[in-house]
Amino acid sequence: MKSSFKEKVLDVVRGIPKGSVMTYGGVAKKAGNAGAARAVGGYMKNNYDKTVPCHRVIRSDGTIGDYNRGGSAAKRALLIKEGAIKK
């Protein structure tokens, strides 16, 4: 059975190691549709599966972006704790 694009995106994000980040566009490209960064953002916005570390997905300009589990401050704190970014 063929995986949906969303399933591929979730698998890519699950594969982002602790201490690393990937852009929405990078996730889209790795999942097979380089032009679907906004779709990736939508999936992450609505993701509440704790096995999908959506806080590790950031904007292409290097800014953190929002986070559906506490806003950008919570996302920043998680990324600092994991060593992906500095204070």
N, CA, C and O of each residue as an XYZ file, in Angstrom:
348
protein
N       0.846     -1.187      0.000
C       0.000      0.000      0.000
C       0.888      1.246      0.000
O       1.902      1.299      0.695
N       0.498      2.222     -0.772
C       1.247      3.470     -0.892
C       0.943      4.401      0.279
O      -0.214      4.571      0.664
N       1.995      5.000      0.840
C       1.803      5.941      1.942
C       1.310      7.272      1.418
O       1.690      7.699      0.328
N       0.462      7.930      2.196
C       0.020      9.266      1.821
C       1.151     10.252      2.091
O       2.081      9.949      2.838
N       1.068     11.414      1.490
C       2.076     12.442      1.718
C       2.141     12.781      3.200
O       3.231     12.944      3.748
N       1.005     12.887      3.847
C       0.984     13.202      5.279
C       1.740     12.144      6.077
O       2.521     12.484      6.965
N       1.521     10.875      5.775
C       2.224      9.805      6.487
C       3.732      9.913      6.268
O       4.518      9.691      7.190
N       4.129     10.255      5.041
C       5.556     10.429      4.741
C       6.131     11.587      5.540
O       7.234     11.490      6.077
N       5.384     12.685      5.620
C       5.821     13.852      6.398
C       6.012     13.459      7.859
O       7.039     13.780      8.457
N       5.048     12.778      8.429
C       5.141     12.382      9.831
C       6.342     11.465     10.059
O       7.011     11.567     11.087
N       6.619     10.572      9.111
C       7.787      9.692      9.221
C       9.087     10.483      9.151
O      10.021     10.212      9.906
N       9.151     11.462      8.248
C      10.349     12.302      8.143
C      10.580     13.037      9.463
O      11.699     13.069      9.974
N       9.522     13.623     10.009
C       9.658     14.388     11.252
C      10.044     13.461     12.405
O      10.844     13.841     13.260
N       9.489     12.267     12.436
C       9.886     11.295     13.474
C      11.382     10.994     13.393
O      12.007     10.660     14.399
N      11.945     11.112     12.205
C      13.354     10.806     11.988
C      14.312     11.950     12.284
O      15.526     11.760     12.206
N      13.807     13.128     12.621
C      14.696     14.250     12.963
C      15.287     13.961     14.333
O      14.552     13.880     15.318
N      16.605     13.803     14.410
C      17.198     13.447     15.706
C      17.136     14.575     16.731
O      17.114     15.756     16.386
N      17.108     14.178     17.987
C      17.156     15.134     19.087
C      18.398     15.998     18.917
O      19.480     15.481     18.637
N      18.251     17.308     19.084
C      19.363     18.227     18.916
C      19.492     18.765     17.507
O      20.402     19.541     17.215
N      18.581     18.357     16.627
C      18.590     18.816     15.236
C      17.257     19.457     14.885
O      16.253     19.248     15.566
N      17.262     20.233     13.824
C      16.037     20.813     13.283
C      16.034     20.622     11.775
O      17.069     20.343     11.170
N      14.872     20.774     11.182
C      14.716     20.731      9.730
C      13.661     21.766      9.368
O      12.731     21.996     10.140
N      13.793     22.387      8.215
C      12.803     23.371      7.794
C      11.548     22.674      7.260
O      11.576     21.501      6.886
N      10.454     23.430      7.238
C       9.216     22.904      6.665
C       9.455     22.474      5.218
O       8.977     21.423      4.791
N      10.196     23.292      4.467
C      10.507     22.957      3.079
C      11.389     21.731      2.963
O      11.212     20.920      2.055
N      12.339     21.590      3.875
C      13.205     20.417      3.885
C      12.424     19.144      4.154
O      12.674     18.107      3.541
N      11.481     19.232      5.072
C      10.621     18.081      5.364
C       9.794     17.740      4.130
O       9.685     16.573      3.754
N       9.211     18.762      3.499
C       8.390     18.540      2.306
C       9.201     17.869      1.205
O       8.737     16.921      0.572
N      10.407     18.364      0.983
C      11.269     17.802     -0.060
C      11.608     16.347      0.241
O      11.521     15.490     -0.639
N      11.990     16.073      1.471
C      12.361     14.709      1.859
C      11.163     13.761      1.783
O      11.326     12.563      1.551
N       9.959     14.304      1.979
C       8.738     13.491      1.902
C       8.248     13.321      0.468
O       7.299     12.579      0.215
N       8.901     14.014     -0.473
C       8.562     13.797     -1.876
C       7.840     14.909     -2.601
O       7.450     14.730     -3.755
N       7.645     16.068     -1.957
C       6.975     17.178     -2.632
C       7.595     18.488     -2.153
O       7.119     19.096     -1.195
N       8.653     18.913     -2.825
C       9.432     20.081     -2.409
C       8.601     21.358     -2.298
O       8.980     22.268     -1.560
N       7.500     21.446     -3.000
C       6.682     22.653     -2.980
C       5.585     22.657     -1.925
O       4.708     23.520     -1.953
N       5.618     21.717     -1.007
C       4.512     21.561     -0.075
C       4.850     21.975      1.357
O       4.350     21.381      2.311
N       5.695     22.990      1.506
C       6.077     23.438      2.856
C       4.865     23.889      3.662
O       4.795     23.622      4.862
N       3.925     24.558      3.039
C       2.729     25.015      3.767
C       1.887     23.836      4.251
O       1.310     23.886      5.337
N       1.818     22.789      3.451
C       1.089     21.590      3.877
C       1.762     20.972      5.098
O       1.089     20.536      6.032
N       3.093     20.938      5.085
C       3.835     20.426      6.235
C       3.495     21.259      7.468
O       3.264     20.711      8.546
N       3.466     22.584      7.309
C       3.104     23.465      8.419
C       1.715     23.153      8.957
O       1.500     23.159     10.169
N       0.789     22.886      8.076
C      -0.568     22.536      8.485
C      -0.610     21.228      9.261
O      -1.315     21.111     10.264
N       0.150     20.249      8.789
C       0.202     18.965      9.505
C       0.807     19.156     10.898
O       0.324     18.584     11.875
N       1.858     19.956     10.978
C       2.509     20.169     12.274
C       1.599     20.956     13.221
O       1.560     20.689     14.422
N       0.877     21.920     12.671
C      -0.043     22.724     13.484
C      -1.115     21.851     14.139
O      -1.557     22.118     15.257
N      -1.518     20.812     13.426
C      -2.596     19.954     13.917
C      -2.100     18.636     14.496
O      -2.896     17.728     14.739
N      -0.804     18.522     14.719
C      -0.234     17.289     15.243
C      -0.236     17.297     16.773
O       0.292     18.216     17.400
N      -0.825     16.282     17.350
C      -0.779     16.115     18.805
C      -0.228     14.739     19.172
O      -0.327     14.311     20.322
N       0.347     14.055     18.201
C       0.961     12.744     18.418
C       2.350     12.979     19.007
O       3.213     13.553     18.344
N       2.566     12.548     20.224
C       3.833     12.815     20.905
C       5.009     12.067     20.284
O       6.160     12.359     20.606
N       4.736     11.104     19.396
C       5.841     10.409     18.716
C       6.369     11.217     17.537
O       7.376     10.847     16.933
N       5.697     12.317     17.205
C       6.108     13.186     16.105
C       6.641     14.489     16.715
O       5.852     15.323     17.161
N       7.962     14.675     16.741
C       8.547     15.853     17.384
C       8.434     17.105     16.517
O       9.432     17.603     15.995
N       7.223     17.602     16.370
C       6.971     18.726     15.465
C       7.699     19.996     15.887
O       7.852     20.913     15.081
N       8.154     20.065     17.144
C       8.904     21.243     17.587
C      10.264     21.340     16.880
O      10.905     22.390     16.936
N      10.709     20.284     16.229
C      11.999     20.280     15.530
C      11.905     20.803     14.101
O      12.897     20.807     13.372
N      10.716     21.244     13.701
C      10.528     21.792     12.356
C      10.435     23.310     12.468
O       9.606     23.842     13.208
N      11.309     24.008     11.714
C      11.394     25.464     11.798
C      11.210     26.095     10.423
O      11.149     25.402      9.408
N      11.126     27.401     10.411
C      10.956     28.158      9.165
C      12.261     28.234      8.379
O      13.347     28.098      8.942
N      12.141     28.450      7.095
C      13.323     28.492      6.227
C      14.244     29.675      6.524
O      15.426     29.640      6.180
N      13.715     30.714      7.157
C      14.566     31.869      7.488
C      15.287     31.672      8.823
O      15.973     32.577      9.299
N      15.132     30.491      9.426
C      15.809     30.183     10.667
C      15.031     30.536     11.922
O      15.432     30.173     13.028
N      13.915     31.245     11.755
C      13.099     31.538     12.937
C      12.323     30.285     13.335
O      12.117     29.376     12.531
N      11.906     30.263     14.572
C      11.308     29.058     15.131
C       9.886     28.800     14.635
O       9.532     27.660     14.335
N       9.096     29.823     14.551
C       7.699     29.617     14.186
C       6.871     29.280     15.410
O       7.372     29.304     16.535
N       5.624     28.973     15.193
C       4.708     28.722     16.301
C       4.748     27.247     16.689
O       5.401     26.436     16.033
N       4.047     26.921     17.755
C       4.011     25.562     18.284
C       2.653     25.348     18.914
O       2.207     26.147     19.736
N       1.996     24.269     18.528
C       0.621     24.033     18.978
C       0.520     23.560     20.429
O      -0.586     23.368     20.934
N       1.629     23.375     21.090
C       1.614     22.930     22.481
C       2.306     23.942     23.380
O       3.185     23.574     24.159
N       1.927     25.195     23.285
C       2.485     26.191     24.188
C       3.093     27.397     23.505
O       3.675     28.250     24.175
N       2.975     27.492     22.197
C       3.484     28.654     21.477
C       4.981     28.601     21.239
O       5.652     27.630     21.590
N       5.493     29.671     20.632
C       6.902     29.712     20.243
C       7.849     29.672     21.441
O       8.962     29.161     21.318
N       7.433     30.199     22.600
C       8.292     30.159     23.786
C       8.521     28.718     24.243
O       9.637     28.357     24.618
N       7.482     27.904     24.213
C       7.612     26.493     24.588
C       8.474     25.747     23.574
O       9.282     24.897     23.947
N       8.300     26.064     22.296
C       9.092     25.424     21.245
C      10.563     25.781     21.418
O      11.428     24.909     21.339
N      10.850     27.052     21.653
C      12.229     27.507     21.874
C      12.843     26.788     23.074
O      13.987     26.337     23.006
N      12.096     26.678     24.164
C      12.599     26.017     25.371
C      12.948     24.554     25.088
O      13.984     24.068     25.542
N      12.107     23.861     24.355
C      12.393     22.468     24.001
C      13.649     22.350     23.152
O      14.481     21.473     23.382
N      13.786     23.239     22.164
C      14.950     23.199     21.277
C      16.239     23.533     22.026
O      17.291     22.961     21.740
N      16.160     24.452     22.975
C      17.331     24.782     23.817
C      17.684     23.570     24.678
O      18.852     23.194     24.776
N      16.688     22.967     25.292
C      16.901     21.798     26.154
C      17.554     20.642     25.383
O      18.397     19.924     25.922
N      17.159     20.476     24.135
C      17.699     19.397     23.301
C      19.065     19.749     22.695
O      19.754     18.887     22.149
N      19.440     21.021     22.799
C      20.733     21.448     22.249
C      20.690     21.798     20.771
O      21.734     21.922     20.130
N      19.494     21.959     20.228
C      19.360     22.308     18.808
C      19.646     23.772     18.552
O      20.125     24.135     17.477
N      19.359     24.616     19.527
C      19.635     26.041     19.425
C      20.209     26.528     20.755
O      20.083     25.862     21.782
N      20.835     27.690     20.715
C      21.364     28.300     21.929
C      20.403     29.358     22.421
O      19.573     29.855     21.660
N      20.513     29.704     23.694
C      19.655     30.727     24.286
C      19.725     32.017     23.544
O      19.058     32.982     23.918
